[in-house]
Amino acid sequence: MKNKLYLVEIDPEYCRYLWKSDNRVMDSFSPNKISRKYLGVLLKVKDMEYFAPLTSKPNHMNKEQKEIYIQKHLTDPSLELVFINNKKTKLFSLVSQINLNNMIPVKKEEYNIVEINKLAITDYKLANFLRLELKYINSKKEKIIKKANNIYKSKINNKLNYKLDHVTCDFKLLEKMCEEYNQIKVSIYSSK
């Protein structure tokens, strides 16, 4: 990872494996959920790469509710709101959030960098949206990395408040599970 942040797609099987140990790992494989791709931001936290999931904006809110939501969450240490500039209105609109409390350690073998230019060939609208989203994310790169490291340190040092602690992944446990998953894959491939 160089000087910028990347959008990545993560292997859902890997997420399922981690979820078995920590149900705070975001999932899209529950029977009552529509299966979707795992897209997120690749971050460096401590000495490991971490995948911080992106979630869609809350569509069910009216304008007033969205304003309250934005004000409430602007200072939330567990997530980063993502805005895109609307060229017609010249205003920024909330489009998604990065859930830092649900970030998970990840090895290079478990993710693919989203190639926006290739995506544009088949889905220009989505590619353009992701390009704008990533531009905003990179404009806030230092803030996002700092928040990610702060929530990581607070969690492993038991310094999160009760409410936040119960919605934040167990990073140390997941780091062990990440290593275990990698070892299992190595042994499966070496035995073939």
Secondary structure, 3 states (H helix, E strand, C coil): CCCCCEEEEECHHHHHHHHCCCCCCCCCCCCCCCCCCEEEEEEEECCEEEEEEEEECCCCCCHHHHHHHHHHHCCCCCEEEEEEEECCCCEEEEEEEEEHHHCEECCHHHEEECCHHHHHHHCHHHHHHHHHHHHHHHHCHHHHHHHHHHHHHHHHCCCCCHHHHCCCCCHHHHHHHHHHHHHHHHHHHHCC
